[in-house]
């Protein structure tokens, strides 16, 4: 399912299996991502930035890992087991970014019930659905500072407002950038 989603939107959605309250953005991503921040900074393609949410609700332990890094996008998957990899059913979500210029051919995103949403006072994005039945996934996608971001969840796991709160948290966070390459 994750591979199909990545292909269908060109980015990675965040598929959370839990709901809850969302805190306002902190000065750093949620502690959940501490274990992969160095990897993200090393793997980010030149010129690409990633924003992570300040918090992710729920009581389930999640284990982030880089599942895809190309010259135009970076995908962080969230597994429910520490040894999860991109080929396993233990993946419950992903977060991703791509260069907005590279994504122009697919902007605005297509999907069922697509509506414009305000991610911030200055940033408009889209909420839409993909899939059918119990496999329906909802997304919020937006463009910010030359990047395109996506966050998503199974449609019955979170309300549109809760998903939008995660997107707003991401948009408020400082971007993560690639480590400078030294010695060249």
C-alpha positions in Angstrom: 0.0 0.0 0.0 2.8 2.4 0.9 4.5 1.9 -2.5 1.2 2.6 -4.3 0.7 5.8 -2.3 4.3 7.0 -3.1 3.7 6.4 -6.7 0.2 7.9 -6.8 1.2 11.3 -5.4 5.0 11.4 -5.9 5.4 12.2 -2.2 5.0 10.3 1.0 2.0 10.8 3.2 2.0 10.4 6.9 -0.4 7.6 7.7 -1.1 7.8 11.4 -3.2 5.2 13.1 -4.1 7.3 16.0 -5.8 10.6 16.9 -5.3 13.1 19.6 -4.5 16.7 20.5 -1.8 18.5 18.5 0.5 20.9 20.3 1.7 24.2 18.8 5.1 24.0 17.0 8.1 23.8 19.2 11.6 24.9 18.2 12.4 21.4 17.0 10.8 18.4 15.5 9.1 15.9 17.8 11.6 13.8 19.8 10.4 10.8 17.9 12.7 12.0 15.0 15.9 12.5 17.0 17.2 9.1 16.0 17.1 10.0 12.3 17.9 13.7 12.2 21.6 13.1 11.3 20.6 10.6 8.6 18.1 13.1 7.2 20.7 15.8 7.1 23.2 13.5 5.3 20.6 12.1 2.8 18.7 15.2 1.8 19.5 16.0 -1.8 21.3 19.3 -2.3 18.7 22.2 -2.3 16.0 20.1 -0.7 14.5 20.9 2.8 12.3 18.8 5.0 9.9 19.9 7.7 8.8 17.5 10.4 5.9 18.0 12.8 6.6 19.2 16.3 4.4 16.5 17.7 2.7 13.3 16.7 -0.2 12.2 18.9 -0.8 8.7 20.2 0.3 6.0 22.5 2.0 3.7 20.0 5.8 3.8 19.7 6.8 4.8 16.2 10.2 4.2 14.6 11.2 6.5 11.8 13.6 5.6 9.0 14.5 6.9 5.6 12.7 4.7 3.1 13.5 6.7 -0.1 16.1 9.3 -1.0 16.4 10.5 -4.6 17.8 13.6 -6.2 14.3 15.2 -6.0 12.6 13.7 -2.9 13.1 12.4 0.6 10.7 10.0 2.3 10.6 9.2 6.0 8.6 6.1 6.9 7.2 5.4 10.3 7.1 1.8 11.5 5.6 0.2 14.5 8.6 -2.1 15.1 12.2 -1.1 15.5 13.4 -3.4 12.6 10.7 -2.3 10.1 11.9 -1.6 6.6 10.2 -0.2 3.4 9.1 -3.6 2.2 7.1 -4.6 5.4 3.5 -4.2 6.5 4.8 -2.7 9.8 4.9 0.8 8.1 2.1 3.0 9.4 3.1 6.2 7.8 5.5 8.3 5.9 6.4 12.0 5.6 8.0 13.4 2.5 9.2 16.4 0.6 10.1 17.2 -3.0 11.3 20.2 -4.9 8.2 22.2 -5.9 9.7 22.8 -9.4 10.1 19.0 -9.9 6.5 18.6 -8.8 5.0 21.2 -11.1 3.6 18.6 -13.5 1.4 17.2 -10.7 0.4 20.4 -9.0 -2.2 20.9 -7.9 -2.6 17.3 -6.7 -5.4 15.3 -8.0 -7.7 13.3 -5.8 -11.3 12.7 -4.8 -13.1 15.4 -2.9 -10.2 17.8 -3.3 -10.7 21.1 -1.5 -8.4 24.1 -0.8 -7.3 24.5 2.8 -5.3 27.1 4.7 -2.1 25.6 6.1 -1.0 29.0 7.4 -2.4 32.5 6.9 -0.1 32.8 3.8 0.0 29.2 2.6 -2.8 27.4 0.8 -2.8 23.7 0.2 -5.2 20.9 -0.7 -7.0 18.2 1.2 -8.1 15.2 -0.8 -8.8 11.5 -0.7 -7.2 8.5 -2.5 -8.3 4.8 -2.5 -11.6 3.2 -1.6 -13.3 1.6 1.4 -11.1 0.9 4.4 -8.1 1.8 2.3 -9.1 5.4 1.8 -6.3 7.8 2.7 -6.7 11.5 3.2 -3.9 13.9 2.4 -2.9 17.5 3.0 -0.4 18.8 0.4 1.1 22.3 0.1 4.0 24.2 -1.3 6.3 26.3 0.9 9.6 28.0 0.2 10.2 26.1 -3.0 9.3 22.7 -1.6 6.2 20.5 -1.8 5.1 18.7 1.4 2.5 16.0 2.0 1.0 14.5 5.1 -1.7 11.9 5.1 -3.6 9.4 7.2 -6.1 6.7 6.8 -9.4 8.6 6.3 -11.1 7.1 9.4 -8.0 7.6 11.7 -8.1 11.4 12.0 -10.5 14.1 11.1 -9.6 16.6 8.4 -9.0 19.2 11.1 -6.6 16.9 13.0 -4.6 16.1 9.8 -4.5 19.8 9.0 -3.1 20.5 12.5 -0.2 18.2 11.7 0.4 20.0 8.4 0.3 23.3 10.2 2.8 22.1 12.8 5.1 21.0 9.9 4.7 24.4 8.2 5.6 26.2 11.4 8.8 24.2 12.0 12.2 25.4 10.8 13.3 23.4 7.7 15.9 20.7 8.1 18.7 21.1 5.6 21.5 18.9 4.3 24.8 18.9 6.2 27.4 21.0 4.3 29.8 18.9 2.3 33.3 19.5 3.6 36.6 18.9 1.9 35.5 19.6 -1.7 
